Amino acid sequence: MTPCHEGPSLPLLHTVVRMRKPTPEGGPERLVTLADGVFAIAITLLVLDLSVPPGLDSAAYHEALREVLPNLGAYGISLGVLAGFWRDHRMIFSGVRQVDAQVVLLTMLGLGLAALLPFPTTLVSDYGHETVSVVVYAATVASLGTVHLVLLLVITRRPWLCGDEQPRRNATYSALDMGSTVAVFLVTIPLALLMGPAAMWWWLVLVPVKVWLGRREVAAR
């Protein structure tokens, strides 16, 4: 179920966000359009670190290609992160017909973090051997995931913001999906302090977790 069709499967979520009924601020169309634009710009900014200087001889050219490999790796990771959060954002708003001030505030906070992601991406690509680069990146992604999770819970607790469309995704599995991302990147912070940049390999655990959650969700339909 989407956030707008919570059903009886979210009793624990009901204790997380207190129900209140603030004044609606209008439809979500402009907010969703703004979000699409911010995510598109953030993804575009990731590419700016991918370049090879002109006028190189063969040896220098191949050396420059080797040096750009960390940038390509960081770009791929951040592209996947932003694409996943963009998908989550579209899902959260899929059944929303009205937004209120708190929904707008949470959305703007999330978009600010999404727009910030190219900066820690550059830190990881240029200074991936530094522990602080991994910590800053993990903290940014975890913060963005936390904002999206809170936004999901807020909309779930406010059915008056939603219409009568059929649900696209179970809200419980959506929360578990976002929560797994937050948990993995939060755990990265103490791991990085203990293990250094090697803690980035911990992010690979998200692959089997996401696959497992997807299969469970399909089986539950």
Secondary structure by P-SEA (a helix, b strand, c coil): ccccccccccaaaaacbbbbbccccccaaaaaaaaaaaaaaaaaaaaccccccccccaaaaaaaaaaaaaaaaaaaaaaaaaaaaaaaaaaaacccccccaaaaaaaaaaaaaaaaaaaaaaaaacccccaaaaaaaaaaaaaaaaaaaaaaaaaaacccccccccccccaaaaaaaaaaaaaaaaaaaaaaaaccccccccccaaaaaaaaaaaaaaaac
